[in-house]
């Protein structure tokens, strides 16, 4: 991602115990800030696939910016033993881009990408 465009708009997570019983699941919405980032085109044209967002653009635009939710997300990563995701490298690009945009340290955590299992 281009660090001049903080385009992260949602941080969804699900915390489980060691038996994968859900403890907590939530979406932390983020105002993507970028004026170039438009929901109608960015997602409708994403790799030629129509992607429907879970929330209206006005909901994202009224959400706090990444710097306001950074500590909350940092706490989630800090408390996690292992982060599991699918194609997580793409998510990391958005997260790292947002950190760079706001001059915040990147998160440090162990992860596994289920795409390669």
C-alpha positions as CSV (number, residue, x, y, z in Angstrom):
1,X,0.0,0.0,0.0
2,X,1.0,3.6,-0.6
3,X,1.8,5.1,2.8
4,X,0.5,8.5,1.6
5,X,-2.9,6.8,1.6
6,X,-4.0,5.4,4.9
7,X,-6.6,3.1,3.4
8,X,-7.1,0.6,6.2
9,X,-10.9,0.7,6.9
10,X,-11.5,-2.2,9.2
11,X,-9.6,-4.4,11.6
12,X,-11.7,-7.5,12.3
13,X,-10.6,-10.1,14.8
14,X,-11.7,-13.2,16.7
15,X,-10.1,-14.2,19.9
16,X,-10.3,-17.9,20.9
17,X,-8.9,-20.1,23.6
18,X,-6.6,-23.1,22.8
19,X,-9.7,-25.2,21.9
20,X,-10.9,-22.5,19.4
21,X,-13.9,-21.5,21.6
22,X,-14.7,-17.9,20.7
23,X,-13.9,-15.5,23.5
24,X,-14.5,-12.2,21.6
25,X,-15.0,-11.2,18.0
26,X,-15.3,-7.6,16.8
27,X,-14.7,-5.2,13.9
28,X,-12.8,-2.1,14.7
29,X,-13.8,0.4,12.0
30,X,-11.2,2.9,10.8
31,X,-11.6,6.1,8.8
32,X,-9.4,5.5,5.8
33,X,-8.6,9.2,5.5
34,X,-7.4,9.1,1.9
35,X,-9.4,11.4,-0.4
36,X,-8.3,9.1,-3.3
37,X,-9.9,6.1,-1.6
38,X,-13.5,5.8,-2.7
39,X,-15.5,2.9,-1.6
40,X,-17.6,2.7,-4.8
41,X,-14.6,2.2,-7.0
42,X,-12.0,0.7,-4.8
43,X,-14.0,-2.4,-3.9
44,X,-16.2,-2.8,-7.0
45,X,-13.1,-2.9,-9.1
46,X,-10.8,-4.9,-6.7
47,X,-9.1,-7.4,-9.1
48,X,-12.3,-7.4,-11.2
49,X,-14.3,-8.9,-8.4
50,X,-17.3,-7.2,-6.8
51,X,-16.7,-7.0,-3.1
52,X,-19.5,-5.8,-0.9
53,X,-18.5,-4.0,2.3
54,X,-20.2,-4.8,5.6
55,X,-20.8,-1.1,6.3
56,X,-21.9,2.0,4.4
57,X,-19.1,4.5,3.4
58,X,-20.5,7.1,5.8
59,X,-20.0,4.6,8.7
60,X,-16.3,4.2,7.8
61,X,-15.9,7.9,7.2
62,X,-17.3,8.7,10.7
63,X,-15.1,6.1,12.4
64,X,-11.9,7.2,14.2
65,X,-8.6,7.4,12.3
66,X,-6.0,4.7,12.7
67,X,-3.9,6.6,15.2
68,X,-7.0,6.7,17.6
69,X,-7.4,2.9,17.5
70,X,-3.7,2.0,17.4
71,X,-3.3,1.3,21.1
72,X,-6.5,-0.9,21.1
73,X,-5.2,-3.0,18.2
74,X,-1.7,-3.1,19.7
75,X,-3.2,-4.5,22.9
76,X,-4.9,-7.3,20.9
77,X,-1.7,-8.3,19.2
78,X,0.3,-8.0,22.5
79,X,-2.2,-10.4,24.3
80,X,-2.2,-13.0,21.4
81,X,-0.1,-16.1,21.6
82,X,-0.4,-16.6,17.8
83,X,-2.2,-14.7,15.0
84,X,-3.8,-16.9,12.4
85,X,-5.1,-15.5,9.1
86,X,-5.6,-16.3,5.5
87,X,-3.3,-14.5,3.0
88,X,-2.2,-12.4,6.1
89,X,0.6,-10.8,4.1
90,X,-1.9,-8.5,2.4
91,X,-3.4,-7.5,5.8
92,X,0.1,-6.7,7.1
93,X,0.7,-4.4,4.1
94,X,-2.4,-2.3,5.1
95,X,-1.5,-2.3,8.8
96,X,2.1,-1.4,8.2
97,X,1.1,1.3,5.7
98,X,-1.2,2.8,8.3
99,X,1.5,2.7,11.0
100,X,4.0,4.4,8.6
101,X,1.4,7.0,7.7
102,X,0.9,8.0,11.3
103,X,4.6,7.5,12.3
104,X,3.7,4.7,14.7
105,X,5.8,1.6,15.3
106,X,4.8,-1.6,13.5
107,X,3.2,-4.3,15.6
108,X,5.3,-7.2,16.7
109,X,3.6,-10.6,16.8
110,X,3.9,-14.2,15.8
111,X,1.6,-15.3,13.0
112,X,0.8,-18.2,10.7
113,X,-0.8,-17.9,7.3
114,X,-3.4,-20.6,6.8
115,X,-3.1,-20.1,3.0
116,X,0.2,-22.2,3.2
117,X,-1.1,-25.0,5.4
